[in-house]
């Protein structure tokens, strides 16, 4: 499967790792690491999937959460949230913002690809 994925994550090592795995599996990944670039990219509306580090969203405040919550269009892309095992608070925020599914870091490449196939 190919498609456009937006990855929102401030962690360069995690972002590079996820981007590499997805690119090797035929996906096109645009990775952004800050709120302004994330909002600009989200507004372009050309993505098939959004992957977001939930810790980032919690620290950015309400702008990204509000953007995700206001996606009323049924064609809005699914959102995969990355969190830590102790990130229950982030998962709760994400659920209310319309995150489709979350995946706890660390995860295997196979688990990442499986999650994407499940929600896409």
PETA-V704967 format. One record per residue. RES is the residue in one small letter. PHI is phi in radians with two decimals (NA if undefined). Layout:
res->RES phi->PHI
res->RES phi->PHI
This chain:
res->x phi->NA
res->x phi->-2.03
res->x phi->3.03
res->x phi->-1.63
res->x phi->-2.11
res->x phi->-1.78
res->x phi->-1.90
res->x phi->-1.93
res->x phi->-2.80
res->x phi->-1.38
res->x phi->-1.39
res->x phi->-1.05
res->x phi->-1.06
res->x phi->-1.17
res->x phi->-1.06
res->x phi->-1.11
res->x phi->-1.11
res->x phi->-1.10
res->x phi->-1.03
res->x phi->-1.06
res->x phi->-1.05
res->x phi->-1.21
res->x phi->-1.09
res->x phi->-1.13
res->x phi->-1.84
res->x phi->1.61
res->x phi->-1.61
res->x phi->-1.79
res->x phi->-2.07
res->x phi->-1.85
res->x phi->-1.86
res->x phi->-2.20
res->x phi->-2.12
res->x phi->-2.38
res->x phi->-1.07
res->x phi->-1.07
res->x phi->-1.16
res->x phi->-1.10
res->x phi->-1.13
res->x phi->-1.08
res->x phi->-1.17
res->x phi->-1.07
res->x phi->-1.22
res->x phi->-1.23
res->x phi->1.09
res->x phi->-1.94
res->x phi->-1.84
res->x phi->-1.60
res->x phi->-2.70
res->x phi->-2.04
res->x phi->-2.00
res->x phi->-2.33
res->x phi->-1.31
res->x phi->-1.13
res->x phi->-1.11
res->x phi->-1.10
res->x phi->-1.06
res->x phi->-1.11
res->x phi->-1.40
res->x phi->-1.22
res->x phi->1.67
res->x phi->-1.56
res->x phi->-1.06
res->x phi->-1.22
res->x phi->-1.04
res->x phi->-1.10
res->x phi->-1.06
res->x phi->-1.13
res->x phi->-1.14
res->x phi->-1.51
res->x phi->-1.35
res->x phi->-1.48
res->x phi->-1.13
res->x phi->-1.18
res->x phi->-1.59
res->x phi->-1.05
res->x phi->-1.21
res->x phi->-1.18
res->x phi->-2.16
res->x phi->-1.82
res->x phi->-1.73
res->x phi->-1.73
res->x phi->-2.49
res->x phi->-1.68
res->x phi->-0.97
res->x phi->-1.61
res->x phi->-1.55
res->x phi->-1.01
res->x phi->-1.06
res->x phi->-1.11
res->x phi->-1.14
res->x phi->-1.14
res->x phi->-1.04
res->x phi->-1.13
res->x phi->-1.06
res->x phi->-1.22
res->x phi->-1.57
res->x phi->1.64
res->x phi->-1.18
res->x phi->-1.24
res->x phi->-2.75
res->x phi->-2.21
res->x phi->-2.32
res->x phi->-1.41
res->x phi->-1.50
res->x phi->-1.42
res->x phi->-2.46
res->x phi->-1.45
res->x phi->-1.03
res->x phi->-1.12
res->x phi->-1.15
res->x phi->-1.03
res->x phi->-1.12
res->x phi->-1.11
res->x phi->-1.08
res->x phi->-1.12
res->x phi->-1.12
res->x phi->-1.17
res->x phi->-1.67
res->x phi->-1.71
